[in-house]
Amino acid sequence: MNYRQLIADSWFFTQNNKRLIIWFGCVPATFEIIGGILFVGYQYFATKKSELFDYHGPSFLSEIGNFVWNFIKVDPGLGITLAVAAGIVFLLYLTLPTLFQCATIQFIARRRNKQDVTLGDGMKHGIFSFLPLIEYHAIIKIFGFFWLLTESAFILRNLGVDAFRMVGAIFLIVFLFGLLLSLLFTYTPFYIVIDRKEVMRSVVASSKLVILNLTHTFLVTILMVIIGLRIVVQLVIVLSIPAIILFFGGYLATTVLAGAGYIIGGVLGFIALLFAIYFAGIIEIFANSVWVFTFLEITEKRELSARENEQKKTLGTRHVMLEEGTDYEVADVDQLSEHREEDDPRHAPHQLPEHHEEDDY
């Protein structure tokens, strides 16, 4: 496997599919980044209004609940409408990125195999793998970084530092175990989407594929770093956008131009949000291209049994030994019968050679 060529092909594919970046990259990235901003904002204010900072009033979550309830009581029609709209947006946040991931994997795989498909075809084929991939994400997110961060912050806010120290080692072990599972389950989404296997069969197949391809450990490590860098970049972006708004808004609010300060901070934050969405869309498509290309190339190899000669079986061609030491190289085993029928009369199928007594002499 040519790793440099693989990365180059993936980047070339990404740059030549702008519509794929915009629709299948930027649209789900919008929900993920905005959801990340709200998540970080909630963790910040919830931690600030806790006993860690000598705060003894109502929690931030209870304040949000009271505000929503009071708003609904004042204007029930508008309040219920907004609540339903918020529920729909939250549902899209949970499901839309997975749906677009299915469509992206299908589109990239089919284009890699020289199929003339559109984005609509990718969505049409990807939707059949949506529910299994949702199931897989629900399982693997238990060991995810943000889930562990949420649980750690909850224990730290409500139970104190001593309780956090007691369970901190457990969270560290779970996090390391999650990294191991992430490595073993690297190809699970592609088995689910491309081969349409069940979740558990995909998990087993992915683990087996990773273990049997130890020679590609370096490539897998690089790909994991790519995914890790994507997460780190998104995390930095998520933290920077509200920081820009708060910094400029707070700084200019102390001056005479208080209203203008919030406007400038909002404009800068919106520009930074658009840049973050587009950048995250590019990284998403590029990372998926690298993974899909790698998966397709690795799974083209046929696993050899202990009885087979590795020198006589290579990727893409198979060597078949016939009588008298003749070595034929064919592209597929099915061609062997054709070769025997047409080119070698000694191997006519379903016929035994006629025996003549004169031949014995």
N, C-alpha and C positions, 0 to 999 in steps of 0.2 A: 504494500500500500504506500503510495506516494503522498505523504502527509502535506507537504507544501502545495502540491497540485490540488489536493482535496480542499484545502483552505482557499486557494486561489479560485477554484471553480465555484465554491460556495459564495465567495464575495462577488464574483462576476455575475452569478445568477441573481443575487440580491440587488445589485445595481441595475440590472436590466429588467427588473420587474417592479416598477414604481407603483403601479396600481395594487400589487400584492402588498407592498409596504403600507400604503395608505389604508386599504380596507381591512386586511387581515393582520396588520401590525399595529397601526395607529389607533384604530377603533377599540380593540380590547385594551391597549395600553392606556387609553383615556380613562376607562373604568378602574384599571389597576392603580394608576398614579393618583387619581382623585380619592379612591378608597384608601390608599396608603397615607395620603395627607390627612384625611379624617381620622385614620387610626392613630397616627403619630400625635395629632392634635388632642385627641381624647386621652391618650396615655399621658401626655404632658400635663393637661389641666387636672386629670384625675389624680396624678401623683402629687401635683402642687397642692391640691386640696385634700391632703391626707395628714395623718399624724406624723409622718416623716418630717413635715415642715411646721409642726406644732399647730396644725389646723384642727379644730374640734367642732366645726359646723357640719351641716349636711354634706353628703358626698356629691361629687360632680354629676354622677349618674342620676341621683335623686333630683338634683336641680333640673336636669334635662327633662326627666319625666314630669316634674311639676309644671315646667314651662309648656310642654306639649299638651298636658291635660287642661291647663288654664286657657290655652289658645283655642282648644276645641270647645270648651264651655262658652267662651265669648262668641265665637263664630263657628257653630257646628258644621255648617255646609262646607265652608272653605277649609276648616280643620280636617274633616274626614277626607276631602278631596286630596289635600296635600299629604295626608297619611297614606292613602292608597298609592299616590304617585311615588312617595318615598319607598313604599314596599315593592313597587314594580322596579324601580331603579336598583334597589338592593338585590332583587332576584336576578336582574340582568348582570349585576356585578358578580354574582356567584356562578352564573351559567355561561355568559357570553364569551369570556376568554377561553373556556374549554371548547365551546362550539367552534370558534375561529381557529383554535389549535388543530382540531380535527380537519377542518377544511384546508388549513395551511399544509399539513403533512400530506394529505391526499394530492393537493395541487403540485407540491414539490416532487413527490415520488413519481407521479405520472409524467411530469415534464422531464424528469431525469431519464425516464424510459421512453422518451421521444414520442409521447402521446400529445396530440393536439387538443388541449383542454383549456377551458376558461375558468375564471374565478367561480362562476356559477356551478360549473361541473365539480370543482373542488368542494364546494359547499354541499352539493347534492350527494356526493359520495361520502363526505365526512360526517354527515348528520347521522348515518347509521351506527357510527362508533361513539356518538355523543354520550349516551347513558353509561356504557362501560367505562369510558374515560372519566366521567364524573365520579363514578364509584371508586376508581383507582385514586383519583385526587383526594377524595374524602379519607381514604385509608392512609395515604402517604403524608398528608398535611399534619397528622397527629405528631409526627416527628420533625415537622418543619420548624424553621427558625422563628418565624413570626408567632406561631402557636406557642412555642416554649417561652418566647419573650412576653407574650400576653399573660401566661400563667405565672411567670416569675414576677412580673409587675403587680399582678393581683395579690400574690402572697406577700410581697414586700410592702404594699400599701395597707393591707388589712390585718396581717399577722405580725408584721414587724421584721426587724433585721435578724433577730435570733432564729425565728422560724425559717427565714430565707436561707440562713447558713446551714440549717439542718437538711433542707431539701436541695440545696445548691448542687451538691455532688450528684444527686439523682438526676437532676436536669442535665448536668454535664454528661453523664453516662448515656442518657437518652439522646442527647444531641449527637454524640459520637456514633451511637448505634444508628441514628438516622442518616448520618453521612455514609456509613457502610451500606445501608439499604439503598440509598440514592445511587451509589456506585453499581450495586448489583441490579437494580431496577432501571438502569439507564435506558434500555431499549424497550421497556414495557409499553410506553405509549405508542411506539411504532408497530409493535406486534398487534396491539389493539386496533389501531387505525388502518394500517396497511394490510395486515393479514386477517383482521377481524376475528382474532382469537378472544376467548373469554379472559377475564381479569386474572384469575389464578393461573391459568395456563400461560398467559403472557408473562406473568411474574416469574414462573419457573423457567420459561424459555429464555427470558432476558438474563437471569442469573446464570444459566448454563452457557449462554453465548459469551458473557463477560469472562467466565472462568476459563472456557476453552480457547479464548483468544487473548492469552496472556502476552503474546508478542505485540499486541496493540495497546498495552497498558499506557505507554507514553502518549499515544493519541488520545486515549480515554481521559488521561490526566489533563491534557491540554483542553479538551472539550469541557471537562468539569470546571477548569479555571475560567473558560469563556462564560459559562453559566454563572459562576461565582462572581465574576466581574460585572455581569449584567445586574445581578442582585445588588451588589455594592453600589453601582452607579445609580440604580433606581432608588436605593435607600438614601444616598447623598442628595439626589434631586428632591426626593420627598421631604427631606429635612431642610433643604435650602429654600424652597419656595415659600413656605410660611415664615422662614427666617427673614427673607427679603421684605415681605409685607410688614412684619412686625418691626423690623429695624427702621425702614424708611418711614413707616407710619408713626412709630413712637418718636423718632428723632424730629420729624417735622411737626408732630403734634405739640411738641414743647415750644415751638416757635409761633409766630403770628399766623403762619399759613397752616393752620391745623387741618382744615378741610382739604386743601391742596396736597398735603402730605399723604393722606389716605388715598387720594386719587392717584398720585404718582406711584405710591407703593402698590396699589392694585394693578395699574397698567404694567409695571415692571414684573409683578408676579404673574400676570396673564401671559406676557411674552415668554417668560421663563417656563411656564406650563406648556405652551405650544412647542417650544424647543425640546422640552423633556419628552413630550408625547412622540414627536417625530423621531428623536434619537432612540427612544425605547422601541419604536416600531422597527427601525433598521436593525437594531441588535436582536430583536425577537426573530425576524425573518432570517437573518444571517445564522443565528444559532440553530434554528430548525433546519436550515439547509445543510449545515455541517453534520448534524446528527442523522438526517435522512440519508445523505450521500454515504455516510459511514455505514449505516445500517444496511443499505442495499448492497454495498460492496462486500461487507462481511458475510451476510447471509447467502451470497452467491456461492460460497464455498460449501462443498459437501463434506460432511464429517466422515473420516475414514474409520473403518472398523479395524480390529486387531489383525484380521486376516488379509487386509489389502496392502499392496506395495505402494508406498508413498511416491517412489520414483516413477511408477507407472500410472499415477493418477495426479493430474495437476488441474488447477483452476481453469475451466473453460474447455479442456481437452481430456480425453481418456484414452489410455493405451491398453489394447487388448492383445494378450498373447494367444496365438494360434499354434497349431502343430508345426513341427519342424523348425521352431525358433522364429517364426515369422512374427514381426511386431507391427501391428497396424495402429495408426493414430486416427481416431475418429472424434468428431465434435460431440457425439452423443451415443449412448449405448444402443439406442434404437437404430442407428445407422449400421450397426454391426450385422444385423440380419440381412440388410440390403447388400452390404458388401459381400457377405458370404454367398448370397444368391446370384449376384451379377458378376462378381470379379473372381470368385474362387469356387470352382465346381466341387472342390473337396468338401465344402460345407453347405451343400444344398439342404435346406431345412426339411425335416420330416422324412428324410430318405437315408437309408443305409447303403454304403458302397457295395456294389455287386462283387461277389467273391468268385474268382476263377482259379481253378487248380493250377493253370499255367503260370499265374502270378506268383505262386509259391516257389517257383523255380527260376 
